[in-house]
């Protein structure tokens, strides 16, 4: 992550409750995916869970990106 992107992320984290909540969700999904990926073999249920978590994680990341872009646009206007 570039320094400017890191600074933007920190600013949004400090000022936007939805972004903080989404960031926490993203970390939770990442943690669970790490546990699943450490297993040699996944059950059918775990495979489904892994697929679902990846989709949720991507959706959350997309929303976070959208909020960051919105925040950046608002900051540029002031």
KEKE-3310 file (N, C-alpha, C; in steps of 0.2 Angstrom, whole numbers, plus 5000, padded with zeros to 4 digits):
npx = (5004:5003:5010:5001:4989:4989:4988:4975:4967:4969:4963:4950:4946:4946:4936:4924:4911:4905:4915:4924:4917:4916:4929:4933:4925:4930:4943:4939:4934:4945:4953:4946:4947:4960:4962:4954:4962:4973:4971:4973:4963:4947:4930:4915:4906:4915:4921:4911:4909:4921:4920:4909:4914:4925:4918:4910:4920:4926:4915:4914:4926:4925:4915:4922:4932:4924:4918:4930:4934:4924:4925:4938:4935:4926:4935:4943:4935:4934)
npy = (4994:5011:5026:5037:5030:5023:5033:5038:5028:5027:5039:5038:5027:5033:5042:5036:5026:5016:5011:5007:4996:4988:4985:4978:4966:4962:4958:4948:4938:4936:4930:4918:4912:4909:4900:4889:4887:4882:4869:4852:4845:4849:4848:4845:4855:4864:4868:4875:4885:4892:4896:4905:4914:4920:4927:4936:4943:4949:4957:4966:4972:4979:4988:4995:5001:5009:5018:5024:5031:5039:5047:5052:5060:5070:5075:5082:5092:5101)
npz = (5000:4996:5003:5003:5001:5013:5022:5018:5021:5035:5039:5035:5043:5055:5054:5049:5053:5047:5039:5048:5054:5043:5040:5051:5049:5037:5042:5051:5042:5034:5044:5047:5034:5034:5043:5037:5026:5031:5033:5027:5020:5015:5021:5013:5018:5023:5012:5005:5014:5013:5000:5001:5011:5004:4994:5002:5008:4997:4993:5004:5004:4992:4995:5005:4998:4990:4999:5004:4992:4991:5002:4999:4989:4995:5004:4995:4990:5001)
capx = (5000:5007:5010:4995:4984:4988:4985:4968:4964:4968:4958:4943:4945:4945:4930:4918:4909:4903:4921:4927:4914:4918:4936:4933:4922:4935:4948:4936:4933:4952:4956:4943:4949:4967:4961:4952:4967:4978:4968:4975:4957:4941:4924:4910:4903:4920:4922:4905:4910:4927:4918:4905:4918:4928:4913:4908:4926:4927:4910:4916:4932:4922:4911:4927:4935:4919:4918:4937:4934:4919:4929:4943:4931:4923:4941:4946:4931:4935)
capy = (5000:5017:5030:5041:5026:5021:5039:5039:5022:5029:5045:5035:5023:5037:5046:5033:5021:5010:5009:5003:4990:4984:4983:4972:4961:4959:4954:4941:4934:4934:4925:4911:4909:4907:4893:4884:4886:4878:4862:4849:4843:4853:4844:4849:4861:4869:4871:4880:4891:4895:4900:4910:4919:4924:4932:4941:4947:4954:4962:4970:4976:4983:4993:4999:5005:5014:5023:5028:5035:5045:5051:5056:5066:5075:5079:5086:5098:5105)
capz = (5000:4996:5009:5002:5002:5020:5025:5017:5025:5042:5039:5034:5049:5061:5053:5046:5057:5043:5036:5053:5054:5037:5041:5056:5046:5033:5046:5053:5036:5033:5049:5046:5028:5035:5047:5032:5021:5034:5033:5021:5016:5017:5020:5008:5021:5024:5005:5004:5019:5011:4994:5004:5014:4999:4991:5007:5009:4991:4994:5010:5001:4987:4999:5009:4992:4988:5005:5003:4986:4992:5007:4996:4985:4999:5007:4990:4989:5006)
cpx = (5004:5006:5003:4989:4983:4986:4978:4964:4963:4963:4951:4941:4943:4938:4924:4917:4908:4910:4925:4924:4916:4925:4937:4930:4927:4941:4945:4936:4940:4955:4953:4946:4956:4967:4959:4958:4973:4977:4971:4969:4951:4935:4920:4908:4908:4922:4917:4907:4916:4924:4914:4909:4922:4924:4911:4914:4927:4921:4911:4921:4930:4919:4916:4930:4930:4918:4925:4937:4929:4922:4934:4940:4929:4929:4944:4942:4932:4942)
cpy = (5006:5021:5034:5036:5024:5027:5040:5034:5024:5034:5042:5031:5027:5041:5043:5027:5015:5007:5005:4996:4985:4981:4977:4966:4958:4955:4948:4936:4931:4929:4918:4908:4906:4900:4888:4883:4882:4871:4859:4847:4847:4848:4848:4855:4866:4872:4876:4886:4895:4899:4906:4916:4923:4929:4937:4946:4952:4959:4968:4975:4981:4989:4998:5004:5011:5020:5027:5033:5041:5050:5055:5062:5071:5079:5084:5092:5103:5109)
cpz = (5000:5002:5009:5003:5009:5024:5024:5021:5032:5043:5039:5040:5055:5060:5051:5050:5053:5040:5042:5054:5049:5037:5046:5053:5041:5036:5049:5048:5034:5038:5048:5040:5030:5039:5042:5028:5024:5034:5026:5016:5019:5016:5015:5011:5022:5017:5003:5008:5016:5005:4997:5007:5009:4996:4996:5008:5003:4991:4999:5007:4996:4990:5002:5004:4990:4993:5005:4998:4988:4997:5004:4992:4989:5002:5001:4989:4995:5006)
residu = (UNK:UNK:UNK:UNK:UNK:UNK:UNK:UNK:UNK:UNK:UNK:UNK:UNK:UNK:UNK:UNK:UNK:UNK:UNK:UNK:UNK:UNK:UNK:UNK:UNK:UNK:UNK:UNK:UNK:UNK:UNK:UNK:UNK:UNK:UNK:UNK:UNK:UNK:UNK:UNK:UNK:UNK:UNK:UNK:UNK:UNK:UNK:UNK:UNK:UNK:UNK:UNK:UNK:UNK:UNK:UNK:UNK:UNK:UNK:UNK:UNK:UNK:UNK:UNK:UNK:UNK:UNK:UNK:UNK:UNK:UNK:UNK:UNK:UNK:UNK:UNK:UNK:UNK)
# end
